[in-house]
Every structure is written in C-alpha cells, then in structure tokens.
Amino acid sequence: MRGDIVVCKDFRGEFLEMVLWEDAGRTVFVHTKDQFSAHSAGSPHLEPVGFPIEDVFVCKTGKESGKVGKGDLGPYCPVTATIE
C-alpha cells in the first residue's frame, strides 16, 4: 500500500530503503522518504522511480529501519482484494 517501506535492489545489486508510491502490476513505483513526503503534500518533487517487482522486498522480521540484512527480506507481495 502507498506509504509502506520497501527495500529495492538497484542495478548494482545494492539494497535501498524506499517508500512505496504505486503498485502497477509488474512494476512498483517508489520514492525516497523526503520525496514521498513532498509528493504527498503536493509540493515540488521528483517523479517516483519504477522497479521490477522481482527487485522489491519487504522486511519479514520486523527489524528497525536501517538494521535490516539480506536474510531479513522477503519478496514483495501486493495485496489484492476481491469484491463479491
């Protein structure tokens, strides 16, 4: 969901903590925390960056931000709702 903290693997294989802006199926759009705040407030901001869903992860151990290792990460799974 918008505002969730995710970890994205960049083209160098480094992991970046980002904030989810939009899940567009196979691509997840994210911001840095500062840019997310600016975008949410309607202030000038950079556009969100898209990552393939395979390169987006969530912390599965509940550790604090900045203290997460690779072993703490699980795949990002978008939440979908079914309306009947």
Secondary structure, DSSP 8 states (H G I E B T S, - for coil): -TT-EEEEE-TTS-EEEEEEEEE-SSEEEEE-HHHHHHHHHT-S----EEEEGGGEEEESS---TT---GGGEEE---------
